[in-house]
Amino acid sequence: MVEERYIDGKIWEDLEFRKLDKFEKIVFLYLLTNQYAEGPRYKISDKDIIFEIGYNRKILAEALAGLITSGFISCEPQEYITIHKWFVTQEMWNEQQKFLAEENGEEE
């Protein structure tokens, strides 16, 4: 189990993230930081999410649908979630990409 997460604080400036409603933001942050999230694709049940964040099934379904429509996640059979925006939220990954771009002579 991964105990630490690195989420770039600039997520709050991301235009796509800002378009999410408050329920979608909380669910997305939960999906990034929960104890089951060991990478961008993992298994988690709606029941676990409901228990952990306290939303009812309807609000959770609407939030997940919004995240899917916005391209943040996809859901697969047998309760698998894939977080498409996993890497852009990870501070260490962003720093690594910046370093690689500088090494290759690319500018931001």
C-alpha positions in Angstrom: 0.0 0.0 0.0 1.4 3.4 -1.0 1.3 5.8 2.0 2.2 9.0 0.3 0.8 11.0 -2.6 2.2 14.0 -4.3 -0.4 16.2 -5.8 0.7 19.4 -7.5 -1.1 22.4 -5.9 -1.5 23.8 -9.3 -4.3 21.4 -9.8 -6.6 24.2 -8.4 -5.4 26.4 -11.4 -6.1 23.8 -14.0 -9.0 25.0 -16.2 -10.5 21.5 -16.6 -10.4 20.8 -12.9 -12.0 24.2 -12.1 -15.0 23.2 -14.3 -15.8 20.3 -12.1 -18.5 20.7 -9.5 -17.7 20.4 -5.8 -18.7 16.7 -5.7 -16.6 15.8 -8.7 -13.6 17.5 -7.2 -13.9 15.7 -3.9 -14.4 12.3 -5.6 -11.4 12.9 -7.9 -9.2 13.9 -5.0 -10.4 10.8 -3.1 -9.6 8.6 -6.1 -6.1 10.1 -6.2 -5.4 9.7 -2.5 -7.3 6.7 -1.1 -5.5 3.7 0.3 -6.3 1.5 -2.7 -4.7 3.9 -5.3 -1.3 2.5 -6.0 -1.2 3.8 -9.6 -3.5 5.2 -12.3 -5.6 2.0 -12.5 -6.9 0.0 -9.6 -9.9 -1.8 -8.2 -12.4 0.0 -5.9 -16.0 -0.4 -5.2 -18.7 2.2 -5.1 -19.5 0.9 -1.6 -16.0 1.7 -0.4 -16.2 5.2 -1.9 -19.6 5.9 -0.4 -18.4 4.7 3.0 -15.2 6.8 2.9 -16.6 10.1 1.7 -20.1 9.9 2.8 -21.9 10.7 -0.4 -25.1 8.8 -1.3 -25.2 6.5 -4.3 -26.9 9.0 -6.5 -24.4 11.8 -5.8 -21.5 9.4 -6.3 -22.9 8.2 -9.6 -23.4 11.8 -10.9 -19.9 12.7 -9.8 -18.3 9.7 -11.5 -20.3 10.4 -14.6 -19.1 14.0 -14.6 -15.5 12.8 -14.2 -15.9 10.3 -17.1 -17.5 12.9 -19.4 -14.7 15.4 -18.5 -12.0 12.8 -19.3 -10.6 12.6 -15.9 -11.4 8.9 -15.3 -12.9 5.9 -16.9 -14.6 3.0 -15.2 -14.3 -0.6 -16.3 -16.2 -3.8 -15.4 -15.4 -5.4 -12.1 -15.0 -2.0 -10.4 -11.7 -0.9 -12.0 -11.0 2.8 -12.2 -8.5 4.4 -14.5 -7.4 7.9 -13.7 -6.4 9.6 -16.9 -5.1 12.7 -15.2 -3.0 10.8 -12.7 0.4 12.0 -13.9 -0.5 15.7 -14.3 -1.4 15.8 -10.6 1.8 14.3 -9.4 4.4 16.9 -8.5 7.3 14.5 -8.8 6.2 13.5 -12.3 5.9 17.1 -13.4 9.4 17.9 -12.1 10.8 14.8 -13.9 9.1 16.0 -17.2 10.6 19.4 -16.7 14.0 18.0 -16.1 13.8 15.8 -19.2 12.6 18.7 -21.3 15.6 20.8 -20.2 17.9 17.9 -20.9 16.6 17.6 -24.4 16.9 21.4 -25.0 13.1 21.9 -25.1 11.5 25.0 -23.7 8.3 25.2 -21.8 
